[in-house]
């Protein structure tokens, strides 16, 4: 399958990142590696979106510090970035809202019509403005085709300028007929999607009655899709079969597996934070006896 024929993916991970761990970065890397191995996807970028301070999680560190930690964690990555939009809002945002924000933003900065999993896009990505003599939707220039790196680079440059702006766009109304795109080259058609990247603990939380809004679940799993990197000993198949929504959109859930087809595992930052708290307490207790 050629690069243009593959589904281009941006992995979005929401969470407290309290603190961010090597496991989170490992999750991105393993998910990208696995998606590439399927031959059906090409991951062009990853986004870390820390939760708002008003989320209410006990021991949640200020977003100022969590953002700084996340930035340090990805400073050597060429494809993962940290987005502060969620933290900068007036209040806590649902995961569904964060996904929709980034979907709308991708459309704005790329000029691309993003597809949801049920209706693949046949609309081209609009490239950089050309000279005034170049008509819109001109046939592609052979040496100017958008590789994944070029596309993500273009988006990253633009996202740095408007990452905290959410355009007013109706759900799935991706075509803005009044948009002033200028004259642009039509690149080869690609399909671009944003997938929620998570551990199986988040997937399992979908099974808790009343925790998630059913409509939000339908949008997250039905319209966007999920890439799951399992925690240790988690039976993702059992979790999926337990929830009617997850069963309904089972084909939209990708479980990352290793070379021998076993689910990979990562470590929760919640558990890391708990262990860190216990170690800190023990150290302070020991220190008090020593002085």
Residue, then its C-alpha position, 0 to 999 in steps of 0.5 A: x500500500x502506498x503512503x498516500x493510500x494509508x490512513x494518516x493518523x494523529x494520536x491524541x492522549x488525554x490525562x492528568x500526566x501527574x507526573x508524565x512518565x517514560x511509560x507515556x512516551x513508550x505508549x506513543x512509540x509502541x502505538x506508532x510502531x504497531x500501527x505502521x506494522x499493520x500496513x494500513x496506517x502512517x502516524x504523522x504526529x502525537x499530541x499530549x493534552x494534560x487535563x485542566x486543574x479543575x478536574x478534581x483529582x486528589x494530589x493533582x499538581x498545577x497545570x503550569x508544572x505538569x505542562x513544563x514536565x510534559x514539555x521536558x519529556x518530549x523535547x527530544x521527540x520529532x513527532x510528539x508535542x504538548x498542547x496547552x489548550x485543555x489546561x487554558x480553558x475556563x474549566x474542565x473539558x470532556x475528552x470528547x470536546x478535546x478531540x473535537x477541538x483538535x479535529x477542528x483545528x487540524x481542518x483549519x491549519x491544514x485546509x484538510x477535510x478530516x474523516x470520521x471512521x464511518x465516512x472516509x474522506x475523498x477530499x484532498x489536503x490543501x497545500x501552501x499558497x502558491x503564486x497567483x497564476x496557480x489555480x486552486x485544485x491544480x494537479x499535484x507537482x510530482x516533487x511536491x507531494x506531502x510526505x507525513x513529515x512535511x504534513x506534520x511539520x506544516x501543521x506544527x508550525x501553524x499549531x504553535x500560533x493558534x493552538x488555543x483557538x477553537x473555531x466555531x464549526x458545526x460537527x462534521x461540517x468540515x467544508x467552509x465555503x467562505x474560507x479564504x484559502x487563497x490559491x493552493x496546489x491540490x496534493x494527492x488525496x489522503x485520509x487523515x484521522x485523529x485517534x484517542x490513544x489510551x491505556x486499558x484503564x481508560x477503556x475499562x472506565x467506559x464500563x462504569x455506569x454513569x461515569x461517561x456520557x453515552x453520547x460522548x462515548x458514541x462520538x469518541x469510539x464511533x466517530x474518532x476511534x481508539x488505540x489502546x496500549x494495555x496495562x499489565x494483565x488486562x483482558x481488553x477483549x473482556x472489557x470491550x465485550x462488557x460495554x454495549x458501546x464498545x461492542x458496537x464499535x469494536x472495529x474502531x478499537x485497535x489494541x496494540x500487540x507485540x511481535x508474538x501477538x500479545x498485548x503490550x503493557x504500560x505503567x499508570x502515572x496514577x500508580x507511579x504517583x502513589x508509589x512516589x507519595x509512599x516513598x516520600x512519606x517513608x523518606x520523611x519518616x526515616x529522615x525525622x529519626x536520623x536528625 
